[in-house]
Amino acid sequence: MALSIKSKIAAGIGILFALLLTVSILAIVFINLLSSKTEKLLTANYNTIRYCSEMSDALDEINISPAALTKFEINLKAQENNITEPGEDVATKQLRTYYDQIKSGEQNPELLHKINKEIYEIYLLNQKALEQKNANALKTAANAKLWLTILTTVLVLISFTLVVNFPGYIANPIRLLTEGIKEIAQKNYEKRIYIDNKDEFGEMANAFNLMANKLYEYEHSNLSRIMFEKKRVETIINQMEDAVIGLDAGNKVLFINHKAEELFNLKEAGIIGKNAPDVALHNDLLRTVLQKDAKQRPLKIIVDKKESYFSVDYRTVFSEGVNIGEVLSLRDITSFKELDISKTNLLATISHELKTPISSIKMSTRLINDDRIGGLNAEQKELINNIDEDAERLLRITGELLNMTQIETGNIQLKLQKVDPNNIVTNAVAAVQVQADQKKIKIEVDSPPGLPPVHADEDKTSWVLINFLTNAIKYTGDNTSVKIKVNLEKDHVRFSVTDLGIGIEEKYLSRIFDRYFKVPGGLEKSSTGLGLAISKEFIDAQGGKIDVSSEYGKGSTFSFSLPV
């Protein structure tokens, strides 16, 4: 029965572990053995030799110093407790007998000679034992070295064999499988991999080949059905009223419906499979559509000798998170555009016609308030002031509507010239000063001298800043302040207005510059919602940028920048 990969890996690691454990055990055994022999070598025999030396010295001094007998007695007792070698016991007992004779008063040269002889005998016995134990220790060390060398060599050879062969055993089947998967990803369903191992790798190869075979069968068995579905989708696209062009991820034309053929004056047979930008070199309309201008207004195209308007829609197509192409569609919005033009003309006419009588009303209220014409009581003055405020509001609304009609018709008249940024600030502050004084709001200006002039329309830029200031004063409480800051940022000058009002909730910030949008719960109920939208159009038309930041409950900052 063939071993699994897991079993083979476990067996290889097990062999290495067993060898490593054997080497470790042998090393510990030999180290302990050498330690034991060395300890014995350096303790008992060494101590005996030292005792013999001390007794010999004491024997030489026995006739000179009375303390010599005490010294001899101490070392003799120590020797009696340290007998380790054969024959050492007899010699030590004989030494004790001779010493007792000296203690009893006998002292002659012959007795001293006998004692020296016994001491020398004990010394020789331990000296020979030391030499024998040293030889045994060296032999043990040599054996340990031999066995450890043999086992280490075997361990290194086996480890080297595993390091050289085992990675290939694992990596080669994985490499073959990776190559096979890449081929399948390229739709090469005829790819097969062959691994003779009778383990998981062999099973993996068989499973891969089975999968490739199933994919091959599926690809060929479903080809006719796929072609049928393709024809049906093409029929649906050709029946659409919108002009539709499909591109792949490389911008090659995949399909074009009949409506698009008529509108772009192209033939499907002549552009399928071609690069769309190459086709656009000889087709102005296609070139315009492919530019994908974010600010592009509805396209005006002459169809059947009549002006028609089309909106362009771009749809990127994803499959499993991968961009596989894009669909361009042009929808005929001529009828909606005609209605929009009619609405714009109507607003322009009404706004223009209302401006004259409203101006007359304001002039009349000013004349009535003039004391030279006649005095008014308090109630009459209040009524006249209300009429003047309503007229002013109507005049502002008609002005915004007229500006919006200019924007919608593309007829914004700009007088671009070099303008000192401080002139814009001065004009705006002067226009709202009375309104600020009524609420006791201080307008703080931070505008350093020496700023470079901006390339702008002074009147329209001042109008934008006035609109910012008017809103700031409106939403800021009494006895507070509104800050104007002007600073240079690279090649642009930034104007910002910061108030301490109620602020704007984050969810409304993205729509604040949309036409007719009003923040829910705002203070100004009669606002048209056009002021900020017009401001954005004016700034964009001058090549600038407008933005807003706000923290709800703490205030807002509206700003715009213009090129120097």
C-alpha distance (Angstrom), angle and dihedral (degrees) to the residues before:
residue distance angle dihedral
M1 . . .
A2 3.83 . .
L3 3.78 117.1 .
S4 3.80 119.5 -119.7
I5 3.81 121.8 -121.1
K6 3.77 89.2 -106.8
S7 3.81 91.2 53.9
K8 3.81 92.2 47.4
I9 3.78 92.5 50.4
A10 3.81 90.5 46.3
A11 3.84 91.1 49.0
G12 3.81 93.3 50.1
I13 3.77 93.5 47.2
G14 3.83 90.0 43.5
I15 3.81 92.2 55.6
L16 3.80 91.2 49.6
F17 3.79 90.5 47.5
A18 3.82 92.6 49.2
L19 3.82 92.0 50.1
L20 3.79 91.9 46.1
L21 3.82 90.5 48.6
T22 3.83 91.5 49.3
V23 3.81 92.0 50.6
S24 3.79 90.1 47.9
I25 3.83 93.7 49.2
L26 3.82 92.8 47.2
A27 3.79 90.9 47.6
I28 3.81 90.7 51.8
V29 3.84 92.7 46.4
F30 3.80 94.0 49.5
I31 3.78 92.6 43.6
N32 3.81 90.9 51.9
L33 3.82 91.0 45.5
L34 3.80 92.8 50.3
S35 3.78 90.4 44.9
S36 3.79 91.5 51.9
K37 3.78 94.0 48.4
T38 3.76 92.8 44.3
E39 3.80 90.6 50.2
K40 3.78 91.3 51.6
L41 3.78 89.4 45.5
L42 3.78 93.2 53.8
T43 3.82 100.2 40.0
A44 3.84 122.3 40.1
N45 3.82 100.1 26.8
Y46 3.76 93.9 38.8
N47 3.82 91.4 50.4
T48 3.82 91.6 50.0
I49 3.81 91.6 52.3
R50 3.82 88.8 49.5
Y51 3.85 91.4 50.0
C52 3.83 90.3 50.0
S53 3.77 90.5 50.9
E54 3.81 91.8 50.0
M55 3.84 92.6 47.8
S56 3.80 91.2 48.9
D57 3.82 90.3 52.2
A58 3.83 91.4 47.2
L59 3.85 90.0 49.8
D60 3.81 90.2 55.8
E61 3.83 90.4 52.6
I62 3.81 97.2 42.1
N63 3.81 93.0 101.5
I64 3.79 92.9 44.6
S65 3.81 106.6 41.9
P66 3.82 128.4 32.3
A67 3.83 88.2 -150.1
A68 3.80 89.4 67.3
L69 3.83 91.2 78.2
T70 3.81 90.1 54.1
K71 3.80 90.9 49.3
F72 3.82 90.1 48.6
E73 3.81 91.5 48.5
I74 3.85 93.1 51.4
N75 3.83 94.3 50.7
L76 3.83 92.2 42.9
K77 3.81 91.2 55.0
A78 3.81 90.0 47.5
Q79 3.83 89.8 51.3
E80 3.82 91.4 49.8
N81 3.82 88.2 56.9
N82 3.84 93.1 46.9
I83 3.83 104.0 54.4
T84 3.84 108.5 142.3
E85 3.83 108.8 144.9
P86 3.85 130.8 73.8
G87 3.88 111.0 -97.6
E88 3.80 91.5 17.8
D89 3.83 91.1 100.6
V90 3.86 93.9 57.0
A91 3.79 93.2 46.9
T92 3.83 91.8 47.9
K93 3.85 92.0 50.8
Q94 3.79 91.0 49.1
L95 3.80 88.8 49.6
R96 3.82 89.5 53.0
T97 3.87 90.0 51.4
Y98 3.81 92.2 52.1
Y99 3.81 91.6 45.4
D100 3.83 91.8 51.8
Q101 3.79 88.3 54.3
I102 3.84 89.7 54.2
K103 3.81 90.1 49.6
S104 3.85 90.1 51.7
G105 3.78 89.8 58.5
E106 3.77 103.8 -93.0
Q107 3.77 111.8 132.3
N108 3.78 121.6 161.7
P109 3.80 134.0 138.8
E110 3.77 93.7 -107.2
L111 3.82 92.6 56.2
L112 3.79 91.7 48.1
H113 3.80 88.6 49.5
K114 3.84 90.7 53.1
I115 3.81 91.0 49.9
N116 3.84 91.0 50.1
K117 3.79 89.0 49.1
E118 3.83 92.7 53.3
I119 3.81 91.4 46.4
Y120 3.80 89.8 50.9
E121 3.84 90.1 48.4
I122 3.82 91.5 54.1
Y123 3.81 89.4 45.7
L124 3.85 92.5 53.3
L125 3.81 92.6 47.6
N126 3.84 91.9 55.4
Q127 3.80 93.1 40.2
K128 3.83 90.5 56.3
A129 3.82 90.1 45.2
L130 3.80 89.9 53.5
E131 3.78 91.4 51.7
Q132 3.84 91.5 47.8
K133 3.82 93.4 48.4
N134 3.79 91.1 47.2
A135 3.82 89.6 53.4
N136 3.83 90.2 49.0
A137 3.82 91.1 50.0
L138 3.81 91.8 50.4
K139 3.81 89.9 49.1
T140 3.81 91.1 49.9
A141 3.82 90.7 49.1
A142 3.81 90.7 49.9
N143 3.81 91.4 50.1
A144 3.80 90.9 47.8
K145 3.78 90.8 50.0
L146 3.81 91.7 49.3
W147 3.80 96.1 48.6
L148 3.80 94.1 42.7
T149 3.81 90.4 48.9
I150 3.82 91.9 50.7
L151 3.81 94.0 47.4
T152 3.84 93.2 43.3
T153 3.82 90.2 50.7
V154 3.80 91.1 50.7
L155 3.81 90.7 46.8
V156 3.83 92.2 49.7
L157 3.82 92.5 48.0
I158 3.79 93.1 49.6
S159 3.82 91.6 44.9
F160 3.80 91.1 48.8
T161 3.81 90.6 49.9
L162 3.82 91.2 51.0
V163 3.83 92.9 45.7
V164 3.82 91.8 50.5
N165 3.79 99.4 42.3
F166 3.80 108.4 24.4
P167 3.87 99.0 64.1
G168 3.79 89.3 52.9
Y169 3.77 90.7 48.3
I170 3.81 88.9 57.2
A171 3.83 100.8 32.3
N172 3.83 101.0 45.8
P173 3.83 96.3 62.1
I174 3.84 89.9 44.3
R175 3.82 90.0 51.5
L176 3.80 90.9 50.1
L177 3.79 90.5 49.0
T178 3.85 91.7 48.5
E179 3.82 91.1 51.7
G180 3.79 89.8 48.6
I181 3.83 92.7 50.2
K182 3.82 90.5 50.6
E183 3.80 90.1 52.4
I184 3.80 91.1 49.5
A185 3.83 89.3 49.5
Q186 3.82 86.9 56.6
K187 3.83 87.6 52.8
N188 3.81 93.2 -109.3
Y189 3.78 94.0 144.7
E190 3.83 92.2 170.7
K191 3.81 91.7 72.7
R192 3.82 116.0 116.4
I193 3.81 132.8 178.9
Y194 3.81 125.0 -149.8
I195 3.82 123.2 -154.7
D196 3.82 118.9 166.5
N197 3.82 95.8 -161.9
K198 3.79 114.9 121.9
D199 3.80 92.9 -141.6
E200 3.81 140.3 74.4
F201 3.81 91.3 -56.8
G202 3.78 90.4 57.0
E203 3.82 90.2 48.6
M204 3.82 89.6 48.3
A205 3.84 91.1 52.9
N206 3.81 90.9 49.6
A207 3.83 91.2 49.0
F208 3.83 91.0 49.0
N209 3.81 92.2 50.5
L210 3.81 90.3 48.3
M211 3.83 90.2 51.0
A212 3.82 92.1 48.4
N213 3.81 90.4 49.3
K214 3.83 91.5 51.0
L215 3.81 91.2 48.4
Y216 3.79 90.4 49.6
E217 3.80 91.0 52.0
Y218 3.80 91.9 45.2
E219 3.81 93.1 48.9
H220 3.80 92.8 53.2
S221 3.77 97.8 37.6
N222 3.83 93.1 52.1
L223 3.79 98.6 41.9
S224 3.81 94.4 94.2
R225 3.79 92.0 47.4
I226 3.82 90.9 49.1
M227 3.78 90.5 51.6
F228 3.80 89.7 50.6
E229 3.81 91.5 51.6
K230 3.81 89.7 48.0
K231 3.78 91.4 54.7
R232 3.79 91.2 48.3
V233 3.83 92.6 50.9
E234 3.82 90.6 48.5
T235 3.81 89.9 51.7
I236 3.82 91.4 51.5
I237 3.82 91.7 48.6
N238 3.80 91.9 49.4
Q239 3.81 90.4 53.1
M240 3.81 92.7 55.5
E241 3.81 119.1 109.8
D242 3.82 90.8 -141.6
A243 3.79 121.8 81.8
V244 3.82 106.6 -113.3
I245 3.82 131.4 -171.2
G246 3.81 123.4 179.2
L247 3.82 123.6 -152.9
D248 3.80 130.6 -174.2
A249 3.81 124.8 -133.1
G250 3.81 89.6 -84.4
N251 3.85 93.4 53.2
K252 3.81 93.0 -107.3
V253 3.81 115.8 146.2
L254 3.82 111.7 -106.5
F255 3.81 100.2 173.8
I256 3.79 143.5 -13.6
N257 3.81 125.0 -165.3
H258 3.81 127.3 -135.6
K259 3.80 93.7 -100.5
A260 3.80 90.9 54.9
E261 3.82 90.9 47.3
E262 3.82 90.0 56.9
L263 3.81 95.2 42.4
F264 3.82 97.2 45.8
N265 3.81 93.8 33.8
L266 3.80 91.2 -126.6
K267 3.81 134.9 133.5
E268 3.78 121.2 -131.7
A269 3.81 94.2 -138.5
G270 3.80 91.6 54.9
I271 3.83 98.9 51.9
I272 3.83 108.0 30.1
G273 3.80 108.7 118.4
K274 3.80 93.4 11.2
N275 3.79 125.9 119.9
A276 3.83 108.5 -95.0
P277 3.87 94.9 -141.6
D278 3.81 88.7 53.4
V279 3.80 90.9 52.1
A280 3.83 89.3 46.6
L281 3.81 90.5 60.3
H282 3.81 87.4 77.7
N283 3.81 98.6 32.1
D284 3.82 118.8 67.9
L285 3.80 95.7 -167.9
L286 3.81 94.2 51.2
R287 3.80 90.2 45.9
T288 3.83 90.1 53.4
V289 3.81 92.1 48.7
L290 3.81 93.5 48.5
Q291 3.82 91.7 53.2
K292 3.84 88.9 72.5
D293 3.78 95.4 -152.8
A294 3.83 106.0 -165.5
K295 3.82 90.8 -152.8
Q296 3.77 93.5 45.8
R297 3.79 113.3 135.8
P298 3.79 121.0 -145.1
L299 3.80 109.4 -59.9
K300 3.79 115.5 -108.2
I301 3.82 109.4 -144.6
I302 3.81 129.0 174.0
V303 3.81 106.5 -125.1
D304 3.82 119.4 175.6
K305 3.84 89.4 -10.8
K306 3.80 90.4 -57.2
E307 3.81 131.1 108.9
S308 3.79 108.6 -110.8
Y309 3.79 129.8 179.8
F310 3.81 126.2 -142.2
S311 3.81 132.2 -173.4
V312 3.81 115.9 -143.1
D313 3.80 121.2 -137.8
Y314 3.81 125.2 -169.5
R315 3.80 118.8 -160.5
T316 3.81 120.0 -175.3
V317 3.81 111.7 -153.3
F318 3.80 119.5 -143.2
S319 3.79 129.7 -169.9
E320 3.80 116.6 -166.9
G321 3.79 89.5 -20.3
V322 3.82 94.6 -50.7
N323 3.81 122.8 115.9
I324 3.81 105.9 -120.3
G325 3.80 100.5 168.3
E326 3.79 149.4 -50.9
V327 3.80 137.5 -100.6
L328 3.82 120.2 -146.0
S329 3.78 117.6 -162.0
L330 3.82 132.6 -179.0
R331 3.81 116.8 -158.2
D332 3.79 121.7 -161.7
I333 3.82 107.0 -121.8
T334 3.81 97.1 163.4
S335 3.79 94.3 123.8
F336 3.83 91.5 50.5
K337 3.79 91.4 46.5
E338 3.80 91.2 52.0
L339 3.80 89.7 52.4
D340 3.82 90.3 47.8
I341 3.80 91.3 50.8
S342 3.78 90.0 49.7
K343 3.79 90.2 50.3
T344 3.81 91.9 49.0
N345 3.82 91.9 48.8
L346 3.78 90.5 48.2
L347 3.81 92.2 50.8
A348 3.79 91.3 46.8
T349 3.81 91.9 50.1
I350 3.81 94.6 45.9
S351 3.83 93.1 44.4
H352 3.80 92.0 48.6
E353 3.80 93.4 46.4
L354 3.82 92.6 47.1
K355 3.77 94.7 49.5
T356 3.82 94.6 70.0
P357 3.86 98.9 51.4
I358 3.83 90.9 41.7
S359 3.79 90.1 53.0
S360 3.82 88.4 49.4
I361 3.82 90.4 51.5
K362 3.82 91.0 51.7
M363 3.82 90.5 48.6
S364 3.81 90.1 49.9
T365 3.80 93.1 50.8
R366 3.79 90.3 51.3
L367 3.81 91.3 50.7
I368 3.81 91.8 48.4
N369 3.82 90.0 50.9
D370 3.81 89.7 53.5
D371 3.84 108.5 102.6
R372 3.80 90.4 -146.0
I373 3.79 90.0 71.8
G374 3.79 94.4 48.6
G375 3.76 142.6 -63.0
L376 3.83 124.9 -83.5
N377 3.73 129.7 -153.4
A378 3.82 120.8 -124.6
E379 3.81 95.5 -94.8
Q380 3.80 92.2 49.5
K381 3.80 91.4 49.5
E382 3.82 90.3 50.6
L383 3.81 90.9 50.8
I384 3.81 91.7 48.2
N385 3.84 90.8 48.9
N386 3.82 90.2 50.8
I387 3.80 90.1 50.4
D388 3.82 90.2 49.0
E389 3.84 92.1 49.5
D390 3.82 91.7 48.4
A391 3.78 90.8 47.8
E392 3.81 90.4 49.3
R393 3.81 89.7 50.5
L394 3.81 91.8 49.2
L395 3.81 90.6 47.3
R396 3.81 90.6 52.2
I397 3.80 91.7 48.2
T398 3.81 92.9 49.3
G399 3.80 89.1 48.0
E400 3.81 90.8 52.8
L401 3.80 91.0 47.5
L402 3.80 91.2 50.9
N403 3.82 90.7 49.4
M404 3.80 89.9 48.9
T405 3.81 92.3 51.3
Q406 3.80 88.5 52.7
I407 3.77 89.9 51.8
E408 3.80 94.7 46.9
T409 3.79 92.7 48.8
G410 3.81 91.6 45.4
N411 3.80 91.7 -120.4
I412 3.81 99.7 126.3
Q413 3.80 105.5 152.4
L414 3.81 109.4 -147.8
K415 3.79 126.5 -173.8
L416 3.78 98.8 -161.2
Q417 3.79 114.6 -167.6
K418 3.78 142.1 133.6
V419 3.82 107.7 -67.3
D420 3.80 129.2 -177.0
P421 3.85 106.8 -123.7
N422 3.80 90.3 -140.0
N423 3.84 90.1 59.1
I424 3.80 89.2 58.1
V425 3.81 91.1 49.9
T426 3.82 92.7 46.5
N427 3.83 92.8 50.8
A428 3.80 92.5 48.2
V429 3.81 95.3 47.2
A430 3.81 91.5 48.4
A431 3.82 90.6 52.0
V432 3.83 94.6 54.9
Q433 3.81 100.9 31.0
V434 3.81 94.5 100.5
Q435 3.81 91.4 49.0
A436 3.83 89.8 49.6
D437 3.80 93.1 47.7
Q438 3.79 90.6 54.0
K439 3.82 89.7 61.6
K440 3.83 93.0 35.7
I441 3.81 90.0 -118.9
K442 3.79 117.3 158.9
I443 3.79 116.2 -139.5
E444 3.81 108.6 -146.2
V445 3.81 116.5 -161.7
D446 3.81 122.8 -159.8
S447 3.80 104.8 -175.5
P448 3.81 117.3 141.6
P449 3.80 117.4 -143.6
G450 3.78 121.1 -110.1
L451 3.80 97.2 43.2
P452 3.83 112.2 158.5
P453 3.82 116.8 -109.6
V454 3.81 118.2 -97.4
H455 3.78 126.8 -130.8
A456 3.81 100.0 -119.3
D457 3.79 151.1 115.1
E458 3.81 102.4 -93.6
D459 3.82 96.9 -154.5
K460 3.80 96.7 48.1
T461 3.80 92.9 42.3
S462 3.81 90.2 50.5
W463 3.82 88.0 49.0
V464 3.82 89.7 55.9
L465 3.81 93.1 48.9
I466 3.83 90.2 46.5
N467 3.79 89.1 52.2
F468 3.84 90.3 52.0
L469 3.81 91.6 48.2
T470 3.81 93.5 45.9
N471 3.81 91.1 53.5
A472 3.83 91.6 44.8
I473 3.82 92.3 51.9
K474 3.80 91.3 45.0
Y475 3.84 93.8 54.0
T476 3.83 97.9 37.0
G477 3.79 121.0 89.2
D478 3.81 124.7 -117.0
N479 3.80 120.9 -81.9
T480 3.81 93.4 23.4
S481 3.79 133.4 104.3
V482 3.80 142.4 -109.5
K483 3.80 118.5 -149.5
I484 3.81 126.9 -145.4
K485 3.80 115.9 -166.4
V486 3.81 126.3 -174.7
N487 3.80 120.3 -174.9
L488 3.79 140.5 157.9
E489 3.81 117.7 -109.0
K490 3.82 110.8 -175.6
D491 3.81 104.7 -68.4
H492 3.83 96.1 -10.4
V493 3.81 135.2 73.4
R494 3.82 114.0 -138.6
F495 3.82 123.1 -149.3
S496 3.82 116.0 -166.1
V497 3.80 134.1 178.3
T498 3.81 118.7 -160.2
D499 3.81 123.9 -169.0
L500 3.80 134.6 -177.7
G501 3.80 95.3 -135.2
I502 3.78 132.3 124.2
G503 3.80 93.9 -69.8
I504 3.79 128.4 -144.6
E505 3.78 127.0 -80.7
E506 3.79 113.2 -112.5
K507 3.82 93.5 -119.8
Y508 3.83 90.5 63.9
L509 3.83 98.8 46.5
S510 3.82 94.6 86.3
R511 3.86 90.7 57.0
I512 3.78 99.9 39.9
F513 3.83 93.4 104.0
D514 3.84 95.2 44.9
R515 3.79 118.1 116.1
Y516 3.80 115.9 -95.7
F517 3.81 92.0 2.5
K518 3.80 116.3 141.0
V519 3.79 124.3 -178.3
P520 3.81 107.7 -112.0
G521 3.79 111.3 -108.6
G522 3.80 93.7 21.9
L523 3.80 121.4 156.9
E524 3.81 96.2 -123.2
K525 3.81 108.0 71.2
S526 3.82 95.6 171.1
S527 3.83 95.2 53.6
T528 3.80 117.0 123.8
G529 3.80 93.3 -143.6
L530 3.82 89.0 -127.0
G531 3.81 103.3 104.4
L532 3.80 98.2 84.1
A533 3.82 92.7 37.7
I534 3.83 89.9 54.2
S535 3.81 90.0 45.7
K536 3.80 90.4 54.7
E537 3.82 92.2 49.2
F538 3.83 91.5 49.4
I539 3.82 92.9 49.9
D540 3.83 93.8 43.5
A541 3.80 90.4 50.1
Q542 3.82 89.1 56.0
G543 3.81 93.1 51.9
G544 3.81 94.0 -104.2
K545 3.77 135.9 122.1
I546 3.81 130.6 -122.7
D547 3.80 127.8 -161.6
V548 3.79 144.6 158.5
S549 3.79 137.4 -145.2
S550 3.77 125.2 -172.4
E551 3.79 143.6 168.6
Y552 3.77 112.9 -152.9
G553 3.79 111.1 -115.3
K554 3.82 94.8 12.9
G555 3.80 107.0 64.1
S556 3.80 144.0 -92.9
T557 3.80 140.1 -98.8
F558 3.82 120.0 -148.3
S559 3.78 116.2 -172.3
F560 3.78 143.4 167.0
S561 3.79 134.2 -172.0
L562 3.80 130.2 -148.4
P563 3.81 129.9 -166.3
V564 3.80 117.0 -101.5
